Amino acid sequence: MDSYTHDMKLWLDQRFRMTDEKGIYHAHQPIYGFRKGHSEPGTITRYIITYQIMKALSHLKFNSLLDVGGAEGYKAALARSIFNISVRSADLSGEACNRAKEIFDVDGEPVDVHQLPYDDNEFDIVLCNETLEHVPDLQKATNELIRVCSKAVIITVPHEPKEFIENNIRENIPHSHIHCFDTDSFSFILPGAFKVISRRFLNPHLKLLAGIVDAMQIEQSNKYPQFLIDSYNSCLPLFRLVSGCRSAGMLMKFDDYISNLIPSYSGMIFILLKDEKSYSTHQNRNITTKQIIDFRVLYHYLK
């Protein structure tokens, strides 16, 4: 393990032990539900990404899934609930794997994505969600994902300005994004995969609306001046009154529709097909926004 990956592992282990003063685990994903707090901000953004992943899975025939970079096991557990499959979660952080077992009863182990400890074709599907933007060797990591799957790899990554990535590298920001992605970013794997299918999501024009529907208090931010944060927080009762779960679902669907009509986008999903027969242009199972929003657990306390 190189020094960069080692330092990132230490940072992640600390992050996946985070709790509030009452001992409630501070989740990476909105595992406690819509507006239930105790998780990282940007619930609508995370719901949109999850919705896109489940829709991509609905086009595939599979019985097993490995989630690499699976954090506390949220997406693996949701896929198990929807598709009735066997799942496993793997993460650079051993603490993340512990949370996945404790919270969702999803087994897993700490791994380095550049050297996965699995056999060739061991899992039907390999999911890698918002992870490859962090890894030192993108091609090596991607080839490992392809190696251990038998049918397809599903990848989501952000689409960000090159200047933003260059600043992260220059400032050596912990667990930052160090790769710039576009729709051609995985063309290098074409000789090893049958087909690459991509789709855009997270239209930036909807960002303000997503913040209104989120309606979660912002304590502090490096992105916005304090007077804007105070103004936003003072409007939260109104935001919560005029929007709710239904608004969240509508926004998820609207983003899905508009992101591939308007060229502005902040995220992408890729299906790297290894077995063409496993993929159908039609969904094998209908995926609803309600399935995403309703999936939740009780507050988890760390001992």
Beta strands, then each sheet from edge to edge (+ up, - down):
strand 1: 64-68
strand 2: 86-91
strand 3: 108-110
strand 4: 123-129
strand 5: 149-158
strand 6: 195-201
strand 7: 267-273
sheet 1: 3+ 2+ 1+ 4+ 5+ 7- 6+
end
